């Protein structure tokens, strides 16, 4: 490829997969725009980079969350930007609270929420499925996990949408910086109140479990608790709503799938897995080269910012026959969409459950989905990809 690809160009965000295929074929390790990031696009190389946290460090990227204009952004104190040994300790503590028992405990609540959401989708007229189907589920689940009152739930989405643009703020954009500081402070103040309330009145919720978690006599500090709550807000909301939007979009694009899954609901988990491979919510993860690294004959400089393209790896011809075809018969589960190695997503089971129960509820009420009154609009992000607006019409017959 003779010139840098701009991965944020509108035509690329509308359909990045042909560009990813070109990168895999001609420039599997190369610089891309914006920012001159070094992109890694082949499945084998993506796994190598994700496994080798000594070479491709997450902690080295912490600087992105410590700009001069804000010194105390809690996400910089989360497991997202830590490497061992700090990451090992923190993840062990979080696992004590955020394990399989949480999924079992919350599943009846999630099922009821899914049924309620499906019941409120109007029949026979265009609605934005991002707003009416995809967003209410993770918003309600995070509210339930944190033990937040229902009136706070809509604020979660506003906070998450604003915080998602944190790293895109330039050093001279003083108005955007001030607005971001205000949002960070608002979220921190609310979560501080939640922590104080849970200390006074422990309950059957994730925050209480986090406060009680102990590993070898150690517990989570207030700073680490706040970092995890910010991470849950951003990661648990945006990625899950994109997964659900992609699932609804696929059922619209292939109506025969909706018929098949209604007849054989046991196939729904396999459907969710193939959605995760074919159209993953997370397209890339950021790392930093801890030293000069040679990969595919290309030297990536020490200190370079690296974009590991999970979405490209998920359609690598060397790993998946006919990778652009949506195929329920592929062997699974497809775990790469949730990362790999020490940073494998803690919320993968929760996201799968939310998507499965939401699709079950949707299929129980509707027989088909048709195009709405406007085209699909896609978000603009290097990290996550999903519809910003997904106009569809739901039909009972």
C-alpha positions, 0 to 999 in steps of 0.5 A: 500500500503506497500511502497511509490508510485513515481508519477514521475516514467516513467511508472506512468506518461505514465498512472497514473490512475491505481495508483490513483485508488490504492491510493483512495482504500488503501491510500487516504491520504498518503505520496508519492515520490518524496519529501515525499509529502502528496497526497490527492486522493478522490473526497470528500477530494479534495473538502474539501482541496480546500475549506479550505484555512485556513488549506491547505494554498496556501500562505504557499507554497510561499517559493517554489518561494523564494529560496535563489538563487533568491529573486524576482521571480514575480510568488511569488507575484501572486494570485497563492500563496496568501490567503485572504485577499490579494488574495481577493483584487488582484482577484477582481482587476484582475476580473475587466479586465479579465472577460467575456468581454475579451472572447467576444472581443477576440473570433473572433480573436481566431476563425480566429487563429484556422482556420489558424492553422487547414489549416496549418496541412498537410494532410496524413503524420505524424506531431506532433500535440503538435507542429502543433495544440496545441501550436500555439493557446495559444501562439497566444492568450496570445500574442493577450491578452498582445498586443505583436508583432507576432515575440515575440510569439515563445519566449513565449513558450520558456519562459513558458517551462523553467519557468515551471521547476522553483521549480525542481531546487536544492539548489546546481545546480548553472548552472541551477539557473543561467540559470533560473535567466537569463530567469526570467530577460529576461521575466521581462524586456520584460514585463516591456517594455510592461507595459511602452508602454501600459501606453504611448499608451493605447489600446484595450488589457488586459494590458491596462485594467489591468492598468485601473482596480480599486476597491474601489480606489485601483489599481494593483501595478507594482509588482502585474501586473508583477506577473499576467503576469508571471502567465498568461504566465505559466498557460495560455500556458501550461495547454491550450496546454495540453487540446488541445493535449488531445482533439486531442488524444481522437479523434484519440483513438475514431474515432466515436467521430470525426464522431459524432461531425462533424455531431452534432457540438453542442456536442463539448462543452460537449466533451471538458468538458468530456476531462477535466474530463477524461484527465485533464491538471492539475493533482495536486495543491500544498498546505501546511498544516497550522497546523496538520490536521487529514483526513481519520484517518491520521495525516498530520503534520503542515508545510507538503507539500500537493499534491491535486490530482485533476486528481484522484478526476475526476476519483473517483468511488464514484463520477463518475460511470465507471470513466475510460469510456469516456462518452459524456452523463455525466452531466456537466460542469466538473469544478473541473479540474479548481480547486475549491473555491477561487483559481478557475481558472480565465482563465477557460472560455478562455481555453474552448473557445480556445479548442472549436474553435480549435476542430471546425476548426479541424473537418471542415477540417479533417474527421479522425486522425490515429496514426503517426510514433512514440508512444506518449511521455508524459511530466514529471510533478506532476502538469500538464500532457500531451503529449510532442509529439503526432504524428498523421496523419490527413485525409480529408476522 
